[in-house]
Amino acid sequence: MKFIQYEDVERFAQKAEPVLEQGEDVNSLFYGVLQAIRAGKYKDPFMGTVEEDGELLALFQMTPPHALNIILVAENQINEICQEAIRYIVEHSIPVQSIISQKQWAKKFSAEWELRTGQTSVVLMDQGLYRLDTVEEALVHSPGKWRMANQQDSALIEEWYTAFETDTHLPATDLYLVKEKVATFIGDREIFVWEHDGEVVSMMKKSRPTKNSITVTLVFTPTDQRRKGYARTLVAHVSKELLREYSFCVLYTDMLNPTSNKIYKEIGYKHIADSVHIGFM
């Protein structure tokens, strides 16, 4: 059993895609980030596999400073896989600050990580992964309309991006990077907003397209506009539009936030997996 690091994204994709396509919904984060790496959107990605006699046992992918994403193929060898991956990561000083994976895999990896490194693990977020194939037509919609965000919305979206990070306990992005990110999102036509009486009251983003799916993310409504159904209506309308191009939509939710889980179920999203983001200290 051996950990193999890949520098060539196409060679890594050739190895990974047959596995990713078998579970395109549950593997959507890994698969979508892989496509972004291919498109040159991330610098210095870490990509690796654990293999034995030419057989693929596990996949690893990280775009620093984001979490190391882990997919187990041979679950019956999880102990040995985690030990071999951690050995390689530690010996090569790979800067892993956190991991994200299906819950049972992440828990095992973090336990082995603690034993090897002496660090402590902490759950940053318990996440539910949801899939949408059809929007619930009986949904009651809030007043207003959706549209693509434009440059005139930049300052507001920058402010909301920072507030979203605070709400979701994500590390704060430097303001100059927030400006760059938002400019790119708007330029790539990835941000959607809900507008009511001429005021923008909610936003969402599409992200990480794969062969058949698209991810919904960055859903945010400012405090003074919450409990009015704007986010639910925006996500419902835009998800329906996205389903014209993709076979299904996926999104991650904070399992400790019953409100968000409730509104996505009302739209038609179905809970398909449990994921966890674990940090190391």
N, C-alpha and C positions, 0 to 999 in steps of 0.2 A: 504494500500500500504506500502510495507516494503522493505528496502535494506537488502540483505542477502549476507554476505561475505563467500566465500568458501576457506577452507584450503586444501581440498582433490581435486586434479586436476581431478581425474576420476569422482567424483560426479559432479563437474562443467561441465566436458565434456558431461556427460550424459544429463545434462540440456541444454547445448548450441548446441550440434551437430545437432539436428533436424532443428534448425533455420539456422545454418551455411551452412548446406548442401542444403537448399532450394535456397540459393543465393551464391553458392560456389565461383563464380567469384568476385562479389562485396564484399564478406566477406573474401576474400583470405588472407588478412593481419592478421586478427583476428584468422582465422582458422589455418593458418600456424604457428603463434606464439603459439597457443594452443598445436599443435603437438610438438613444440620444448620444451615447458614446460613439457609435458608428458615424453619427452626423457631426462629430467634433465639438459637442456642447460641453464636454467635461475634459479637464486637464488631468493627466497622471492617474487614470483609473487603475484600480487593483482588480485583476481578474485571475481566477484560479480554479482548479479542479482537484479533487482527490480521485485517483484512479488505481486500479489493481489489475495487472495483466491486460491492459487495454480497455478494461471495463470502467465506465463512468460511475462513480459512487456519490459524488456531491459537487455542487457548484457554489462558488464564492465570488462576490462582486462588491466593490466599494468605490465611491467617488468622494474622496475626502473633501470636507470634514463630515460628510454624511455617514450613516451607519453601514456596517458590513452586512450585506444581505446573504442569507444562507438558504440553499435548497438541498435537501437530502434526497437522494435517489435510492440508496440502499439503507433503509431505516434500520434493518436488522444489524447493521454494523455501525450504529451511531456513535458508540463509545470510542471505537478505534478511529473513526473519521474525525471526530472532534479533537482527539488527542494529536493526530497527525497534522491537522490544519493549524492548531494552536502552536505546536512545535515549530512549524515553518514561520508563522507570523511573528513569534517571539524571537527566533534566531535571526530573522531578517529585519527586525525592528520596524515592522509594518504598523503605522499609527492608528490602531483600532481604538476608538473611543466608545463605540456602542455597536450593537447588532440589532437587526430586525429580521424576523423569521416567523414561521408558524410556531405557535406557542410551545408545543412539546419539544421541538428542535432547539429553540432559543433557550429554554430552561436547561436543557442538557449541556449545550455549549457553554452557557454562562457558569454552570457549576464546575465544568472542567477548566474554564478560564481562571476561576478563583483559585483552584488547586494549583495551577501552574504558575500564576503571576502573583498571588497574594493580594490581588485587588478585590474590592467589594463590588457586587453588582446591585443595581437598583432599577426597578421597573419605571421607565419614563412614561410609557403609555400602553395600556391594554387596548388593542384595536380590534374592531370587527371589519371584515371585508365583505362588501355587499356587491351583488350583481343585478343589473336591470336588463331585461329583454323587451318588456312592454310597459309603457306608462299607464298607470291607473286612470282611465278616462273619467271616472266619477269624481275625481278630486275637485274640491271647491277652490277656485283661484282667487288670489288677492288682486285688487285693482292695480292697473299699471300696464307696462309693457317691457319686454326685454330688448336689448340691443347690444351690439359689439361696443366695447369700450374704445374711446379714441384719445388723442393726445390731451384734449381738454380735461379728461378725467384723471390725468397722471398724478397730480398732487394728492387727490383724494385716495386713489388706490395705493399710493405710497404710504399714506397714513394708515390705511386699513391693513396693509400688508404687515406693518409693524405691530398693530393691535392684534392681528390674527396670531402672530408668533407668541405674543404675551398670553393670549387666551389658551393656546394649545401647548404652552410650556416649552416652546422651541427656543433654541439659542437665538439671541437677537442679532440680526444681520446689520452690518454697518450701513449707515444711511446712504452713502455713495453707491454701495452695492445694490441697495433697494431700488434706487433710481435707475440703475442699469438694468436690473431684472424687470422692473415694470415697463421700461421703454421697450425691452425685447418682447415681453408678453403682448403688449399692445401692437407692436409692429408685426408680430406673428399671428395676430387676430385670435388670441387664446383667452382673453378676458371678456366676460359677459356681465352686464349690469342690469338691474331692475330699476325702472324709473317710474315714479308716481308723482303726478302734478308737477312735472318738470324737475323733480329732485331725485338724484340717485340714492337708493335706499338699501341696496344689497348687491353683492358681487359673487362670482364664481369663476373658475378657470378650468379649461380642458388641458389635459397633460398626457404625456407618455403613450402615444398611439402605438399599437401593435398591429399584427396582421388583421385581427378581427375586432379589436376593442379599443376603447378610449377611457381614460380615467378622469373623473370629476374631482376637483380639489379646490382649495382656497375659498371655501364657501364662508362668507362673512357678512354679518349685518351689524351695524353699530348699535350700541346699547339702547339708544333712544328710539330705535325703529324695530326692536324685537317684539315678538309675540303678535305680529301682524300678518304672518304667513308669507312675507316677501321672499325669504330664502327658499322655502318649499316650492313656491310658485315658479321662481326663477329656475331652480334645478329641474323641475318637472318640464317646463317649456324647452329649455336648452337640451336636456337629455333626450326629449322626443326628436328634436332637430338632429342631434348627433346620431341617433339610431337610423337616420336616413343614409348615413355613410358607413356606420359600423354595426356589427352584428349585436354587440352588447356594450353596456357601460359598466364600469366598476368604480367603487369609492371606498375609502377607509373612514371609519368613525371611531371616536373615543367611546369605549364601552361604558365609561363612567358618566357619560353625558346622555341621559335617557331621552332628552328632548330631540337631539339630532338623530338618534336611532329611530325614534318614533316617526319623525317627518319623512325620513327616507323610506321607511316601510310603507307609509301612506302613498308615496309616489309610485311604489311598485318594486323597489329594491329588495332583494332577498339575501339574507345572511348566509354566506357560503363557507366562511372560515374564520378562525381566530388567530390573530397575529399579536406579537408583542415587541415593543421597542425597549431594549435593556441597555442601560449605560454602565460604564465601568469607572470606578473611582480608586 
